[in-house]
Amino acid sequence: MNTQQKIESLREELHRHNYDYYILDDPTISDFEFDAKLKELQELEISYPEFADPNSPTLRVGGGITKNFPTVPHQFRMYSLDNSYDFNDLEDWEKRIVKTIDEPVEFVAELKYDGASISIFYENGKLSRAITRGDGFQGDEITNNVRTISDVPLALRGDFPKSFFIRGEIYLTRKNFDKINKIREEEGLDPFMNPRNTASGSLKMQDSGEVRKRGLSAVLYQYISDEYPAETHWELLAKAKSWGFKVSEDQAKCCKTLDEVKNFIVFWDSERHKLPFEIDGIVIKVNSLKQQQQLGYTAKSPRWAMAYKFKAEKAETELLSVSYQVGRTGAITPVANLKPVLLAGTVVKRASLHNEDIIKKLDLHENDFVYVEKGGEIIPKIVGVNLEKRNLYQPEIQYIKNCPECGTELIKLEDQAIHFCPNEMHCPPQVVGKMIHYVSRKAMNIENLGSETIEQLFREKLVENAADFYTLTKEQLLPLERMAEKSAQNILDGIQKSKEIPFEKVLFGIGIKHVGETVAKKLVKNFPTIEILKNTTAEELCQVEDIGEKIAESIVDFFKNPENLLMIERLKSYGVRLKKSENSDEILSDVLDGKTFLFTGKLSLFTREQAEEMVEKHGGKNISAVSKNLNYLVVGEKAGSKLKKAQDLGNIEILDEQGFLDLIDRESDD
């Protein structure tokens, strides 16, 4: 056997042992023997680099550095699933299916792993490319990092098709999540919040060797191609397993009826916490691929699949104290500090109390025993108090009177539930928050200048407001923690580039209270320079559509403040755009003239900013709330109260994203 044959033979043998260990859970050699063969292969590959293979088992260890993850389009769109929280939703879904295809239907029920979605392309039996879900249309290519995950085969076996995509979930087991947090705590770092976010963040680490150390797992559950080597989803799962994939087949069920699906859900709702990983529901799919094709897709979801989400869990724990956080606008948020308690698979130590009214409604006393719930299995909140355990001598929780950061007396407006710190120019969290807002993507979009860097700059007294960014030098940046010369130059380049940002984004970025993106655009349209705007009265501002007394007074107050005026003058002197561009009002058509629009939910075909711009470019008008004046509500994923209110009013046309685009095209054709 020559050297090349020896290398290829070792690779094939190691791939087979990986399959036995990770897929069949039936290892045929010891870890010591496996490591010895792996080391032998590594030494041969180092000595004979001409026989390199990107899918060699030796590359599982990682070590490659990826500075940027390129964004690539999905050949087949990654849709999201419609959610249901009760059996009535599932029954309605089944009725819609039967009505459409008018023939018997069977289902496959699978665990809904709580992780990060991935799409992996295999060509000639080799892992070729791995892409994150992204927005469903395009995602980040993270192939090197996915190669380090032992559950993902680098080379397939058996009668696999020439090329195809397989989709699944990258996740962290509870054991590996706890191991990561133990190491972080020993190093004096804050622990990660939950396995799902940690898995997602791990996939975007630059060093694949570090990704390997995280101990990520994967389950693959969906075959995607133009042609299918089977007639049902259940058959595809079995084939995928035979090719070398870790699939959900062992904890899935092919169900002849919806009642069988319900029994499967009930079983796993009670048994899920015995699993070594987290799930947040059950996915139900129509088994027949032919029927899936007949049912097709909505603008955002397959009609042949549904996710049943488990209800939020409760736990009881002790309230240790209440602390208070100060936001960018000066809003004070009370936070309950809790005795650590395990809830839905993660340890909960804090929960938001929102405002003083919530504290009073709960009638919270010091050291109460409280019930904590995870809304949507993510954000903990206190939903009640165990009065039987209350110590009657413990006093009520008294809301603070002064800002915890700067000591200024708090104010509470009559029409609002939140307390505010009025010291907006000198209260540290507010000052830093305004600068973070200024550099954000929807405002000045200054890349590489993140919140941690801004906090450092503020602590070093190098910046106190947005204008100070334009005086920064490389010599000032380099002494900061984790700051290299290239990073410093990137920040300075980003600051310089921000001088090209249009006036409406600058106006949004400087942080006038109540002036959001839409209001900023309307102000610029009516007051084309900062000079005109700052000399405008509240009465004149109220003449502008959708600007009421509260917004008008806030704008006038902003320009009354000498420190704000000085910042504006400095921004102007540094070349920041504070007047409207000549072509910014360009109108493409008047097809939406007289029509009003509101966008809600998570949009996938375009950003909200792009959508609102399309409305304006075609003569329509964006409004900020559901009312009788609204003509069209455009709905993305996870739409909530706005959709319900529109449905209740009855006179508002509800569109999905594609319907909105079709409306523009249809009106244009007319």
VOVEXMI-925979 format. One line per field, with one value per residue (C-alpha): residue in three letters; chain; x, y, z; residue number from 1. Coordinates in steps of 0.02 Angstrom, whole numbers. Example, Ala and Ser with C-alpha at 12.3 -4.5 7.8 and 13.67 -1.06 7.14 Angstrom:
# VOVEXMI-925979
rest: [ALA SER]
kette: [A A]
east: [615 684]
north: [-225 -53]
up: [390 357]
nr: [1 2]
# end
This chain:
# VOVEXMI-925979
rest: [MET ASN THR GLN GLN LYS ILE GLU SER LEU ARG GLU GLU LEU HIS ARG HIS ASN TYR ASP TYR TYR ILE LEU ASP ASP PRO THR ILE SER ASP PHE GLU PHE ASP ALA LYS LEU LYS GLU LEU GLN GLU LEU GLU ILE SER TYR PRO GLU PHE ALA ASP PRO ASN SER PRO THR LEU ARG VAL GLY GLY GLY ILE THR LYS ASN PHE PRO THR VAL PRO HIS GLN PHE ARG MET TYR SER LEU ASP ASN SER TYR ASP PHE ASN ASP LEU GLU ASP TRP GLU LYS ARG ILE VAL LYS THR ILE ASP GLU PRO VAL GLU PHE VAL ALA GLU LEU LYS TYR ASP GLY ALA SER ILE SER ILE PHE TYR GLU ASN GLY LYS LEU SER ARG ALA ILE THR ARG GLY ASP GLY PHE GLN GLY ASP GLU ILE THR ASN ASN VAL ARG THR ILE SER ASP VAL PRO LEU ALA LEU ARG GLY ASP PHE PRO LYS SER PHE PHE ILE ARG GLY GLU ILE TYR LEU THR ARG LYS ASN PHE ASP LYS ILE ASN LYS ILE ARG GLU GLU GLU GLY LEU ASP PRO PHE MET ASN PRO ARG ASN THR ALA SER GLY SER LEU LYS MET GLN ASP SER GLY GLU VAL ARG LYS ARG GLY LEU SER ALA VAL LEU TYR GLN TYR ILE SER ASP GLU TYR PRO ALA GLU THR HIS TRP GLU LEU LEU ALA LYS ALA LYS SER TRP GLY PHE LYS VAL SER GLU ASP GLN ALA LYS CYS CYS LYS THR LEU ASP GLU VAL LYS ASN PHE ILE VAL PHE TRP ASP SER GLU ARG HIS LYS LEU PRO PHE GLU ILE ASP GLY ILE VAL ILE LYS VAL ASN SER LEU LYS GLN GLN GLN GLN LEU GLY TYR THR ALA LYS SER PRO ARG TRP ALA MET ALA TYR LYS PHE LYS ALA GLU LYS ALA GLU THR GLU LEU LEU SER VAL SER TYR GLN VAL GLY ARG THR GLY ALA ILE THR PRO VAL ALA ASN LEU LYS PRO VAL LEU LEU ALA GLY THR VAL VAL LYS ARG ALA SER LEU HIS ASN GLU ASP ILE ILE LYS LYS LEU ASP LEU HIS GLU ASN ASP PHE VAL TYR VAL GLU LYS GLY GLY GLU ILE ILE PRO LYS ILE VAL GLY VAL ASN LEU GLU LYS ARG ASN LEU TYR GLN PRO GLU ILE GLN TYR ILE LYS ASN CYS PRO GLU CYS GLY THR GLU LEU ILE LYS LEU GLU ASP GLN ALA ILE HIS PHE CYS PRO ASN GLU MET HIS CYS PRO PRO GLN VAL VAL GLY LYS MET ILE HIS TYR VAL SER ARG LYS ALA MET ASN ILE GLU ASN LEU GLY SER GLU THR ILE GLU GLN LEU PHE ARG GLU LYS LEU VAL GLU ASN ALA ALA ASP PHE TYR THR LEU THR LYS GLU GLN LEU LEU PRO LEU GLU ARG MET ALA GLU LYS SER ALA GLN ASN ILE LEU ASP GLY ILE GLN LYS SER LYS GLU ILE PRO PHE GLU LYS VAL LEU PHE GLY ILE GLY ILE LYS HIS VAL GLY GLU THR VAL ALA LYS LYS LEU VAL LYS ASN PHE PRO THR ILE GLU ILE LEU LYS ASN THR THR ALA GLU GLU LEU CYS GLN VAL GLU ASP ILE GLY GLU LYS ILE ALA GLU SER ILE VAL ASP PHE PHE LYS ASN PRO GLU ASN LEU LEU MET ILE GLU ARG LEU LYS SER TYR GLY VAL ARG LEU LYS LYS SER GLU ASN SER ASP GLU ILE LEU SER ASP VAL LEU ASP GLY LYS THR PHE LEU PHE THR GLY LYS LEU SER LEU PHE THR ARG GLU GLN ALA GLU GLU MET VAL GLU LYS HIS GLY GLY LYS ASN ILE SER ALA VAL SER LYS ASN LEU ASN TYR LEU VAL VAL GLY GLU LYS ALA GLY SER LYS LEU LYS LYS ALA GLN ASP LEU GLY ASN ILE GLU ILE LEU ASP GLU GLN GLY PHE LEU ASP LEU ILE ASP ARG GLU SER ASP ASP]
kette: [A A A A A A A A A A A A A A A A A A A A A A A A A A A A A A A A A A A A A A A A A A A A A A A A A A A A A A A A A A A A A A A A A A A A A A A A A A A A A A A A A A A A A A A A A A A A A A A A A A A A A A A A A A A A A A A A A A A A A A A A A A A A A A A A A A A A A A A A A A A A A A A A A A A A A A A A A A A A A A A A A A A A A A A A A A A A A A A A A A A A A A A A A A A A A A A A A A A A A A A A A A A A A A A A A A A A A A A A A A A A A A A A A A A A A A A A A A A A A A A A A A A A A A A A A A A A A A A A A A A A A A A A A A A A A A A A A A A A A A A A A A A A A A A A A A A A A A A A A A A A A A A A A A A A A A A A A A A A A A A A A A A A A A A A A A A A A A A A A A A A A A A A A A A A A A A A A A A A A A A A A A A A A A A A A A A A A A A A A A A A A A A A A A A A A A A A A A A A A A A A A A A A A A A A A A A A A A A A A A A A A A A A A A A A A A A A A A A A A A A A A A A A A A A A A A A A A A A A A A A A A A A A A A A A A A A A A A A A A A A A A A A A A A A A A A A A A A A A A A A A A A A A A A A A A A A A A A A A A A A A A A A A A A A A A A A A A A A A A A A A A A A A A A A A A A A A A A A A A A A A A A A A A A A A A A A A A A A A A A A A A A A A A A A A A A A A A A A A A A A A A A A A A A A A A A A A A A A A A A A A A A A A A A A A A A A A A A A A A A A A A A A A A A A A A A A A A A A A A A A A A A A A A A A A A A]
east: [0 75 67 -85 -181 -130 -194 -360 -381 -355 -479 -610 -583 -595 -753 -828 -780 -857 -1018 -1019 -988 -1098 -1237 -1257 -1197 -1102 -912 -807 -636 -577 -547 -361 -356 -455 -338 -186 -253 -299 -123 -49 -156 -108 77 55 -43 92 228 130 29 -6 -137 -234 -423 -539 -649 -512 -559 -404 -487 -617 -495 -514 -385 -423 -459 -605 -604 -765 -908 -968 -1155 -1219 -1394 -1491 -1527 -1688 -1765 -1765 -1943 -1998 -2138 -2309 -2328 -2472 -2496 -2650 -2732 -2868 -2736 -2677 -2855 -2887 -2724 -2774 -2944 -2858 -2744 -2885 -2990 -2845 -2792 -2953 -2866 -2802 -2651 -2519 -2394 -2218 -2194 -2016 -1935 -1908 -1726 -1686 -1532 -1472 -1536 -1410 -1413 -1272 -1232 -1157 -1079 -1015 -1035 -924 -972 -955 -1035 -1132 -1239 -1336 -1522 -1495 -1654 -1710 -1652 -1468 -1355 -1174 -1056 -979 -913 -749 -839 -970 -832 -778 -946 -932 -1116 -1097 -1020 -878 -898 -1055 -1078 -1201 -1315 -1320 -1375 -1243 -1288 -1417 -1445 -1485 -1551 -1552 -1510 -1344 -1366 -1277 -1313 -1352 -1191 -1079 -1169 -1138 -956 -931 -1008 -904 -745 -808 -847 -674 -600 -705 -819 -1008 -1095 -1192 -1381 -1444 -1385 -1475 -1392 -1224 -1236 -1282 -1140 -1015 -1048 -986 -822 -672 -561 -632 -519 -616 -780 -723 -694 -875 -935 -1078 -1200 -1308 -1467 -1516 -1700 -1742 -1680 -1690 -1664 -1752 -1772 -1812 -1751 -1907 -2094 -2110 -2019 -2008 -1915 -1797 -1752 -1706 -1602 -1513 -1466 -1397 -1290 -1210 -1319 -1377 -1564 -1714 -1786 -1756 -1860 -1987 -2147 -2243 -2424 -2576 -2693 -2688 -2735 -2570 -2482 -2570 -2516 -2336 -2346 -2419 -2282 -2137 -2214 -2189 -2030 -1930 -1827 -1756 -1673 -1489 -1531 -1668 -1823 -1958 -2094 -2139 -2132 -2270 -2250 -2359 -2270 -2307 -2186 -2316 -2443 -2312 -2290 -2478 -2495 -2349 -2301 -2369 -2257 -2164 -2206 -2238 -2423 -2373 -2285 -2329 -2232 -2321 -2239 -2241 -2318 -2207 -2153 -2163 -2044 -2045 -1896 -1850 -1838 -1668 -1675 -1732 -1605 -1635 -1564 -1554 -1587 -1532 -1687 -1672 -1810 -1786 -1817 -1831 -1753 -1787 -1632 -1681 -1612 -1551 -1684 -1689 -1825 -1854 -1678 -1582 -1537 -1635 -1562 -1650 -1820 -1885 -2018 -2049 -2112 -2181 -2360 -2309 -2224 -2381 -2495 -2392 -2389 -2206 -2125 -1943 -1890 -2055 -2065 -2117 -2175 -2065 -2116 -2019 -2122 -2094 -1964 -1842 -1874 -1908 -2046 -2128 -2311 -2362 -2318 -2337 -2428 -2426 -2236 -2233 -2154 -2282 -2146 -2057 -2091 -2161 -2039 -2026 -1984 -1827 -1840 -1669 -1570 -1457 -1320 -1312 -1423 -1542 -1722 -1831 -1985 -2143 -2255 -2442 -2478 -2335 -2300 -2111 -1999 -1863 -1698 -1705 -1515 -1500 -1341 -1235 -1309 -1177 -1293 -1393 -1238 -1164 -1333 -1355 -1185 -1220 -1384 -1292 -1174 -1310 -1352 -1515 -1433 -1253 -1204 -1024 -954 -829 -876 -972 -1048 -897 -778 -891 -901 -710 -696 -818 -725 -563 -651 -617 -801 -950 -1067 -1082 -976 -825 -812 -750 -600 -535 -359 -272 -157 -309 -386 -233 -215 -392 -415 -411 -375 -252 -192 -306 -458 -420 -404 -569 -656 -583 -632 -809 -821 -760 -884 -1029 -1011 -1100 -1254 -1412 -1489 -1641 -1528 -1421 -1579 -1635 -1459 -1439 -1574 -1713 -1842 -1993 -1909 -1898 -1852 -2022 -2038 -1859 -1901 -2056 -1959 -1825 -1958 -2037 -1883 -1738 -1596 -1552 -1554 -1735 -1786 -1704 -1793 -1964 -2100 -2203 -2357 -2271 -2210 -2386 -2440 -2336 -2434 -2421 -2325 -2421 -2389 -2280 -2158 -2160 -2120 -1980 -1900 -1913 -1841 -1694 -1644 -1664 -1522 -1354 -1257 -1361 -1337 -1149 -1149 -1247 -1126 -979 -1058 -1086 -904 -843 -941 -1089 -1241 -1368 -1469 -1576 -1499 -1568 -1628 -1694 -1877 -1870 -2039 -2046 -2236 -2400 -2479 -2501 -2563 -2689 -2657 -2588 -2476 -2410 -2286 -2284 -2193 -2023 -2003 -1901 -1913 -1852 -1812 -1944 -1842 -1841 -2027 -2072 -1959 -2051 -2216 -2152 -2067 -2234 -2336 -2407 -2399 -2331 -2426 -2373 -2528 -2679 -2832 -2980 -2862 -2755 -2785 -2656 -2570 -2421 -2385 -2218 -2175 -2238 -2359 -2450 -2568 -2570 -2633 -2768 -2826 -2833 -2936 -3054 -3080 -3125 -3101 -2911 -2838 -2706 -2563 -2410 -2245 -2266 -2443 -2372 -2249 -2388 -2496 -2362 -2339 -2527 -2562 -2416 -2482 -2655]
north: [0 167 326 399 236 227 405 372 206 289 426 301 198 351 411 238 243 416 347 200 316 467 396 215 247 82 113 -31 31 120 307 270 169 303 441 338 316 500 549 432 515 689 647 577 731 847 748 735 897 856 732 862 844 978 839 741 683 774 941 910 992 1160 1297 1396 1581 1662 1852 1881 1762 1795 1815 1695 1666 1507 1408 1351 1478 1434 1464 1484 1382 1440 1415 1344 1336 1226 1079 1187 1267 1095 1039 1195 1164 983 1042 1164 1025 900 1033 1071 895 797 632 542 622 553 655 646 721 770 859 1046 1069 1238 1293 1380 1328 1273 1222 1107 1066 897 861 690 632 769 917 1067 1217 1263 1419 1496 1532 1721 1804 1647 1714 1725 1677 1676 1541 1455 1295 1287 1299 1168 1046 1040 970 782 748 822 694 757 611 508 321 213 263 451 569 665 833 897 1010 946 1059 1046 1125 1159 1150 1131 993 1047 962 1056 1221 1200 1154 1315 1421 1338 1384 1562 1586 1521 1650 1789 1807 1822 1655 1636 1652 1498 1356 1418 1589 1513 1387 1525 1637 1494 1465 1640 1629 1671 1529 1359 1279 1375 1321 1141 1167 1221 1042 1085 951 938 852 850 837 900 842 977 955 967 777 663 482 434 465 516 621 469 370 517 519 334 362 512 406 269 400 450 590 604 625 643 475 391 525 551 461 428 461 398 521 689 600 506 674 742 592 618 802 760 631 748 896 798 705 843 891 716 747 799 948 1081 1073 1206 1110 980 1000 914 884 805 642 626 730 735 809 933 992 1011 1114 1229 1386 1551 1705 1649 1468 1295 1250 1068 1096 1170 1197 1160 1267 1211 1332 1435 1352 1420 1403 1469 1560 1694 1880 1937 2120 2245 2346 2483 2507 2672 2670 2786 2894 2902 2774 2675 2487 2391 2218 2078 1988 1810 1660 1556 1434 1309 1356 1276 1207 1365 1448 1609 1742 1901 1954 2121 2209 2341 2486 2541 2495 2312 2308 2378 2261 2111 2188 2139 2134 2108 1924 1867 1697 1730 1631 1658 1617 1618 1709 1614 1511 1659 1811 1779 1877 1873 1823 1807 1792 1643 1735 1580 1597 1785 1851 1977 2087 2113 2288 2323 2359 2548 2620 2728 2918 2959 2898 2751 2816 3004 3037 3156 3155 3050 3116 3024 3098 3083 2991 2867 2719 2740 2848 2951 3028 3206 3227 3173 3272 3205 3041 2912 2775 2906 2991 2824 2762 2915 2888 2702 2753 2881 2750 2616 2540 2634 2799 2840 2657 2679 2503 2431 2559 2449 2481 2414 2529 2678 2638 2631 2797 2876 2808 2878 3047 3044 3062 3143 3167 3120 3266 3200 3048 3163 3221 3047 2999 2833 2876 2893 2728 2614 2607 2539 2355 2233 2374 2340 2465 2395 2401 2581 2628 2540 2644 2806 2757 2721 2889 2977 2881 2934 3111 3047 2987 3085 3218 3116 2981 3111 3188 3017 2981 3136 3065 3194 3114 3044 3073 2903 2859 2903 3069 3116 3090 3200 3336 3339 3343 3498 3581 3546 3614 3603 3793 3801 3661 3734 3901 3822 3846 3708 3775 3763 3587 3531 3578 3432 3272 3148 3270 3312 3423 3298 3276 3461 3511 3382 3455 3634 3585 3497 3654 3763 3669 3760 3596 3522 3680 3671 3487 3530 3670 3552 3416 3545 3603 3422 3399 3296 3320 3433 3479 3382 3309 3377 3208 3136 3169 3076 2992 2837 2835 2888 2714 2717 2896 2922 2751 2722 2579 2503 2358 2236 2077 2018 2057 1938 2005 2179 2282 2395 2544 2484 2447 2620 2698 2599 2668 2847 2824 2767 2908 2819 2866 2771 2787 2725 2642 2537 2648 2679 2786 2635 2557 2415 2317 2221 2071 1981 1838 1835 1980 2016 2147 2258 2114 2070 2250 2264 2104 2171 2336 2237 2376 2359 2254 2134 2088 1979 2046 1972 2042 2215 2199 2131 2282 2401 2299 2279 2464 2508 2392 2472]
up: [0 -52 54 -32 -13 171 202 112 204 373 330 277 435 549 461 492 677 692 617 739 888 850 742 797 976 959 960 895 955 1114 1124 1145 982 890 949 896 720 711 764 632 498 557 544 368 311 379 288 125 105 -79 -18 84 96 171 242 329 506 569 531 668 789 700 717 560 582 490 502 404 368 190 163 32 -39 0 -157 -72 47 232 289 469 548 605 793 893 1081 1096 1011 935 823 767 730 626 534 496 430 310 248 219 132 14 -34 4 48 203 288 404 503 571 745 795 942 913 963 1040 945 786 615 485 301 242 61 15 -154 -207 -27 47 157 41 126 285 297 443 424 418 355 263 94 136 280 338 274 426 347 444 610 566 514 698 755 776 739 564 444 335 214 182 158 60 -86 -57 -199 -296 -219 -94 56 229 365 551 717 803 991 1158 1281 1458 1517 1394 1430 1617 1582 1480 1618 1754 1659 1631 1815 1863 1745 1825 1673 1673 1635 1473 1488 1395 1283 1126 1120 1167 1024 901 961 957 772 733 830 721 784 735 866 999 919 938 1125 1148 1115 999 940 785 729 545 501 326 156 21 -166 -334 -332 -186 -165 -67 -59 124 252 367 233 207 392 383 225 301 452 337 247 412 481 661 638 752 698 867 957 820 773 614 663 568 654 741 904 895 871 1026 1129 1070 1124 1295 1325 1283 1375 1537 1488 1402 1555 1562 1394 1396 1286 1276 1167 1160 1071 940 750 653 466 333 293 107 1 -139 -18 45 -134 -158 2 -40 58 120 108 265 310 237 243 276 442 611 773 936 1071 1252 1375 1490 1651 1828 1973 2151 2225 2351 2309 2374 2325 2193 2094 1966 1791 1697 1509 1368 1385 1575 1601 1762 1756 1920 1918 2043 2104 2144 2233 2085 2025 1882 1759 1588 1589 1637 1802 1829 1944 1885 1820 1756 1861 1725 1833 2003 1954 1928 2099 2180 2084 2144 2320 2335 2506 2547 2546 2471 2391 2212 2061 1908 1731 1569 1437 1275 1369 1359 1470 1655 1741 1913 1897 2079 2263 2380 2521 2633 2649 2677 2837 2898 2974 2808 2736 2563 2421 2409 2239 2242 2243 2168 2018 2069 1952 1980 2132 2041 2104 1989 1901 1844 1712 1742 1579 1596 1711 1707 1816 1732 1783 1713 1717 1535 1498 1642 1705 1647 1577 1482 1412 1356 1293 1182 1104 1075 992 883 809 787 618 595 640 590 562 625 610 735 868 990 1161 1257 1164 1192 1379 1385 1292 1415 1567 1498 1474 1286 1235 1319 1171 987 926 1022 906 768 871 913 857 836 980 1096 1037 1042 1235 1252 1298 1151 1029 887 757 622 737 782 598 558 692 625 447 506 593 435 328 442 374 217 314 263 374 429 503 591 664 724 791 900 1012 1030 1144 1047 878 795 617 542 634 586 401 416 504 369 234 312 387 267 377 560 569 512 630 786 758 731 863 943 853 683 722 765 588 524 500 646 757 915 1064 1157 1011 970 1150 1157 999 1062 1232 1146 1053 1208 1292 1266 1275 1134 1029 1055 1002 844 799 824 717 581 590 573 411 472 358 440 287 165 7 -155 -221 -57 -104 -270 -304 -413 -438 -359 -360 -170 -162 -23 53 227 285 444 457 603 650 589 405 297 118 166 321 398 344 163 170 234 103 -33 30 23 -147 -219 -143 8 191 341 505 676 749 703 685 571 466 419 248 247 385 315 426 452 569 749 725 888 958 802 696 822 834 644 634 768 674 518 390 370 230 295 179 193 126 -48 -53 -19 -164 -275 -229 -292 -451 -479 -455 -569 -705 -692]
nr: [1 2 3 4 5 6 7 8 9 10 11 12 13 14 15 16 17 18 19 20 21 22 23 24 25 26 27 28 29 30 31 32 33 34 35 36 37 38 39 40 41 42 43 44 45 46 47 48 49 50 51 52 53 54 55 56 57 58 59 60 61 62 63 64 65 66 67 68 69 70 71 72 73 74 75 76 77 78 79 80 81 82 83 84 85 86 87 88 89 90 91 92 93 94 95 96 97 98 99 100 101 102 103 104 105 106 107 108 109 110 111 112 113 114 115 116 117 118 119 120 121 122 123 124 125 126 127 128 129 130 131 132 133 134 135 136 137 138 139 140 141 142 143 144 145 146 147 148 149 150 151 152 153 154 155 156 157 158 159 160 161 162 163 164 165 166 167 168 169 170 171 172 173 174 175 176 177 178 179 180 181 182 183 184 185 186 187 188 189 190 191 192 193 194 195 196 197 198 199 200 201 202 203 204 205 206 207 208 209 210 211 212 213 214 215 216 217 218 219 220 221 222 223 224 225 226 227 228 229 230 231 232 233 234 235 236 237 238 239 240 241 242 243 244 245 246 247 248 249 250 251 252 253 254 255 256 257 258 259 260 261 262 263 264 265 266 267 268 269 270 271 272 273 274 275 276 277 278 279 280 281 282 283 284 285 286 287 288 289 290 291 292 293 294 295 296 297 298 299 300 301 302 303 304 305 306 307 308 309 310 311 312 313 314 315 316 317 318 319 320 321 322 323 324 325 326 327 328 329 330 331 332 333 334 335 336 337 338 339 340 341 342 343 344 345 346 347 348 349 350 351 352 353 354 355 356 357 358 359 360 361 362 363 364 365 366 367 368 369 370 371 372 373 374 375 376 377 378 379 380 381 382 383 384 385 386 387 388 389 390 391 392 393 394 395 396 397 398 399 400 401 402 403 404 405 406 407 408 409 410 411 412 413 414 415 416 417 418 419 420 421 422 423 424 425 426 427 428 429 430 431 432 433 434 435 436 437 438 439 440 441 442 443 444 445 446 447 448 449 450 451 452 453 454 455 456 457 458 459 460 461 462 463 464 465 466 467 468 469 470 471 472 473 474 475 476 477 478 479 480 481 482 483 484 485 486 487 488 489 490 491 492 493 494 495 496 497 498 499 500 501 502 503 504 505 506 507 508 509 510 511 512 513 514 515 516 517 518 519 520 521 522 523 524 525 526 527 528 529 530 531 532 533 534 535 536 537 538 539 540 541 542 543 544 545 546 547 548 549 550 551 552 553 554 555 556 557 558 559 560 561 562 563 564 565 566 567 568 569 570 571 572 573 574 575 576 577 578 579 580 581 582 583 584 585 586 587 588 589 590 591 592 593 594 595 596 597 598 599 600 601 602 603 604 605 606 607 608 609 610 611 612 613 614 615 616 617 618 619 620 621 622 623 624 625 626 627 628 629 630 631 632 633 634 635 636 637 638 639 640 641 642 643 644 645 646 647 648 649 650 651 652 653 654 655 656 657 658 659 660 661 662 663 664 665 666 667 668 669 670]
# end
